[in-house]
Amino acid sequence: MIRDFHLADFITLMNGFAGIGAVLSFMDFLVTHRMTHFWLGAALLPVALCMDVLDGRVARWRSESSPLGLEMDSLADVVSFGVAPAAMGFTVGLRGAWDALCLVYFVGCGISRLARYNATAAELADAKGKVKYFEGMPIPSSLLLAALLAALVAAGHWGDTLPFGHVEIGPGILHPLALIYLVHGSAMISKTLRIPKP
């Protein structure tokens, strides 16, 4: 299979590698409590974004786009911009039962959003094959959440000192900060929100 890969496909894999590297770094931080591991995870997310942008440009430049490349891109994006930001949220302290529900919902929305894009891109494309807008927030926009969390950690607001504290709802705990994942996930699957595609 690898012999059939184009250059853009290898760049797409680098996106996925950066995403899973971030997840593993966050997990390592939870075990070792070494802040360098947290910051490594945070730093790998922009690397994943760079690879995500670059693979499309290389595919167009070399006229090597393929259905395989499209599917690989979506799968890598789920890891880098869905699972990794959710893992980052858990790492900084969103560990209550209701927090977990928000994080799972967010990842589910990311998967659904990418599947919808793959299924509808052809009908949304113009005569040149270019899609003019995204339906819902594109999944790489989740790096806005990652940037917010990184800023909070840098300011010392994480773990037990997360902004807005926490509330007990029934058998579980909710940190109100986790609701940003709920809102962002809903924005990704919105049918009415249209974002111009560069």
N, C-alpha and C positions, 0 to 999 in steps of 0.2 A: 504493500500500500504506500509506503513512504516514497517509493520510486515514482509514484504518480503525483506527489506533492509539488506544488509550485512554490516559488520564493515567498509569495504572500501567505501561503499556508504555514510555513515555518514561523513567520512573524506572528501569525495568529496563535500558534502554539506558545510563543513567548508571552503573549497576553495571558493565556491560561496558566502558564508556569508562574508568572508573577502573582496571579490571583491565589493559587494554592500555596505559594510561598508566603503570602501575607497571612493566610489562614493558619499555617503551621507556626509562623512567628507569633501570632496572637496566642495560640495554644501553648507555645513554649513560655511565653510571658506568664501565663496563668500558673504554670508549674514552677518556674524559676524566680519569678518576680523581678527579673532583670529588665529595666526600662529600655535598654538597647534593643531587646527583642520586640517590644511594642513599637518602637519607632522604626525598626526595620520593616515590620508589617505595614505600618502607615506609609512608609516611603515606597513600598512596592506597588501600591495602588495607582499612583500617577504613572509609574513605569508601564503598568498594564494599559492605562489609557493611551499612552504614547504608541504602544504596539497596536492597539485597536484602531487608532487613526492611521497609522503607517501601513497596516496590511491592506486597507482599502485603496489607499493611494498607489501602492505598489501593484496591486491587482489591475487597477485601471491603466497605469503607466505601461505595464507589460501585456495588457489585454489578456489576462489569465484568470478572469473570474470564473467560478464553477459552482455548481450546486453543493459539492463537497465543502468548498471554501466557505460558502454561506452558512452551512450547518455548523461547521467548526467554529466560525466566528460567534454564532449565537451561544454555543455551549461554553466557549471560553468566557464570553460576557457574563453568563450566569454565575460562573465561579468568581470572576474578578469584581463584578459590580452588583452581584446579588448576595452570594454566600459570604464573601470576604467582608463587606460592610456590616452584614448581620453579625458575623463573628466578632468584629471590632466593637459593635454595640454591647454584645455579651461581655466582652473583655473589660470594657470600662465600667461595668456595673449593672447593666440591664439584665438581671438574672432572676427576676420574679416570674411567677407563672404567667401573669398577664403580659409582662415584657416579652417572654418567649413567644406568646401567641402573636404579638405585634411583629416580631422578627420573622417568624414562620410565614405570616401573611405577606410581609414585604418580599421575601424570596419567592413565594408563590406568584405574586403579582409580576415580579421580574421575569419568571419563566413564561407566564401567560402573555406578557407584553411582547417578548421576543418571538413566541410562536405566532402571535397575531401578525407581527411585522413580516415574518417569513411567508405567511399564508396570503397576505394582502399586498405585498410590495409590487407585484406585477400589475395589479389593477389600479394601484395608486400612481404608477409611473407614467411619465409623459412619453411623447413619441421617441425621445432619445433614450428611454429606459431609466431616466432619473426620477427618483421620488422627491417631490418638492417639500413635503412636510412629514413630520412624525405624528401619528395619532397617539397622544399621551406623551408623558415625559420619557425621553430615551433613557435606557437603563444606566449608561455611564454617568448620568446626572446624579447618581447615588454618591459620587465622590464629594458632592456638597455636604452630605451627611458625615462622611468620613472626615472632611476638613473641619466641620463643626466639632466633632468628637476630639480630634487632635488638638484643636484650640483649647477645649475644656481641660484636657489632660495637661497641656502645657501650663495652664493657669492653676492647676492643682484641684480642679473640680471633677473628680471621678470617684468611683467606689462609693463610699458612704457619704461623700460630699457632692454628689450630683445635684445640679440645679433642680429646684422644685421638690426635692425630697422624694418621698414615696407614700403611697396610700395602700391600706389593706382593703381589698374588695373580696368579700366572701373568703374562700380558702387561699387566695393568692395575693401577691403583692404587685402593684403597678407603680413604676416610676413614670410620672407624666412625660418625661423626656422621650420615652419609648413611643409616644404617640406620633412623633415626627416620622417614624418608620411607617406607621399606619397611613398617615397623610400622603407621604411620598409614594408608597405602594399604590394607593388609590389614584394618584396623579398619573402613574405609569400606565394603568389600565383604562384611563379615561378615554371615552370615544369622542368627546366634544372638545377636549383640549388639543389644539394643533400647534406644534412647534415647527417653525421653518427649518428645513434641513439645509445646512451649508453646502 
